[in-house]
Amino acid sequence: MRTEIDKLRALIRYHERKYYIENLPEISDADFDALMKELKELEAAAGAPIPPDSPTQRVGGGAELGTRLQHRNPMLSLNNCYDANELREFDERVRRLLEETPVEYVTELKIDGLGVSLIYENGVFTQGLTRGDGEYGEDVTDNLRTIRSVPLRIPVETEIAVPPVLEVRGEVFLPIDCLNEINVQREAEGELPFANPRNAAAGSLRLLDASITASRPLDIFVYTLNYAEGTEFTTHTESLKNMKAWGLKCNPHTTSHKSIEEVQNSYERWVEERHELPYETDGIVVKVNNFSQQHELGTTSKYPRWAVAYKFNAQQAITTVEKIDVQVGRTGALTPVAILKPVTLAGATIANATLHNEQEIQTKDIRIGDRIVLERAGDVIPKVVEVLTADRTGDEVVFKFPERCPACDTPVQRTEKEVAVRCVNVGCVAQLKRRIAHYASRDALQIEGLGPATINQLVDKELVRDVADLYALEVEKLSTLDRMGVPSARNLVHQIEKSKEVPAEKLLFGLGIFHVGENVAALLIERFLSLDALGRAKQEEIESVRGIGPQIAESVFNFFGHNQPLLDKLHAAGLHCFTVEAKPNLPEASIAVDSFFSGKTFVVTGSLEGMTRGEASNEIKNRGGRVTSSVTRKTDYLIAGEGAGSKYTKAVELEIPILTAADFFEKLQQRTE
Ligand code: IVH
């Protein structure tokens, strides 16, 4: 028998759905509040434990952040296209791979927010994760519970029974009005405004205090049914229909199309109409509707081949350059930054824009006081596209690039080889701050909560002189820093502690060695297995690793020659590196040891439609092939994409067979040969 409390909970859930999900409220806010008040009173009077899916239980205590959990299957990203031609190429590729069977596309809006996964067990919302790095996300369950359009329970009385385990994925976002409001407030409080809608959503969802999250009117659109035990849907549209029936909030602007021309028309309509939407969109997402076709097309390591994000063009704004600052990067490179009269662009307030280097300022002739056109595309950092020279008054000042480092006053160095102007003082504090930020970044040691404001204080107060000093920080000291309470300090110490167990290639990357990006770090660890072994290696041995050239080898060799004390200190601090077994990125079926690629050596050049060269290399390696950077007699095939240059000529000269991008994709499709 349903008690009065149960009935009231069901009634409130019904009205929550009408108001927050369907936008069709049936009762006034005051009546709704009265129902909530009544429920709270009944629950208090009953004295019984309150189930977590009761509508009164949205805001719990402090959120437990920092727990990283693995997604059931990776949360992939989307490949982008920018014009009608690229869209047509996507369609051609889809149809080619599907051997010309008819394809139906669905278009949706691409919401600019933060990707999340929501898990329901027996109809109750039990876990929510951020996308994170795609493989591991952060547990933000408590904060997601505060979003009124996230149902805490799925109504049972639906047409298709609610699956015992259900995982849906969607985008959490802040409506434009709220985003602007929060940014105004942040600036008034001396904080930096959120640079884009995604940061705003992420920042709000990752607050330590769920009650602050609750005060931010976050919203969600669910766009993927990732897992639904016991159900069999045949199309994406069918799954959307069911998700809606289960009370999940899906975006209403979803359309199916029989041809790519229709998709193009839909895009053109949204280019005009998107400004009327109350939330930010940065494109449309085009998806193959049929699930078995989606399956047949499969995915690369980064994105599905059955979908593409068709991005809107960057939005522009005009503003004035008030001053030009120079920042010092982690490797000492001096980067000029234009400080702008704040301007709203694509929903965010922009107050500065990188000018990249001295040459850029000269080429574009950017002067202090100039009116400029600023552009921002999606989450891309804003850039100066042109100077409105016709608006010049004559008062503009030509910027003179500094001859000394603005942070440590050491004379800067210019070389013929590169455009960057550098500070070569290894003790420069500005560089140290950047090195620490890099060390803590997501792709390196991933120390959450160690942001620029904290790093600046740690370095300025001389609490940290190198990255190893991070491991000696204590809650007591940390909590004396500005804007750092005891809970945040504890959290930071915990995060630093957690970073001690680290895959060797992440540490190698995190050390910030000149020329050692993520790929190079992975190659080196694949060969040497540990930093110790790499540190003992001779320069020639490093250079003999496939994919490592003389410049990188020299840089790595010199780093280990000069930095042994730092490595010893990290070791003494308890840092423990491990080597992760090389993990294939592809679904098992497509990894063929005995493939066309196995045992052969490839060079990839030019741009391949829809795939970066790094991704192409991974696909080759996963199939047992080798990838090198230069064409020699030992090369078996050159894969030449659009714009291939000298490598192409060399391959022709050496009579090395050449595969076009289309040939390459075809070979990737073949399971075995
Ligand atoms: S589908 C594997 N649909 O865009 C399919 N994604 O740039 C990937 N996004 O990580 C997701 N709106 O967070 C899909 N209607 C939509 C979307 C959408 C926004 C986000 C999502 C994804 C990112 C890729």
Boltz pocket constraint, residues with backbone or C-beta under 6 A from the ligand:
constraints:
  - pocket:
      binder: B
      contacts: [[A, 75], [A, 76], [A, 77], [A, 78], [A, 108], [A, 109], [A, 110], [A, 111], [A, 112], [A, 113], [A, 114], [A, 115], [A, 116], [A, 131], [A, 170], [A, 171], [A, 223], [A, 224], [A, 285], [A, 303], [A, 304], [A, 307], [A, 309]]
      max_distance: 6.0
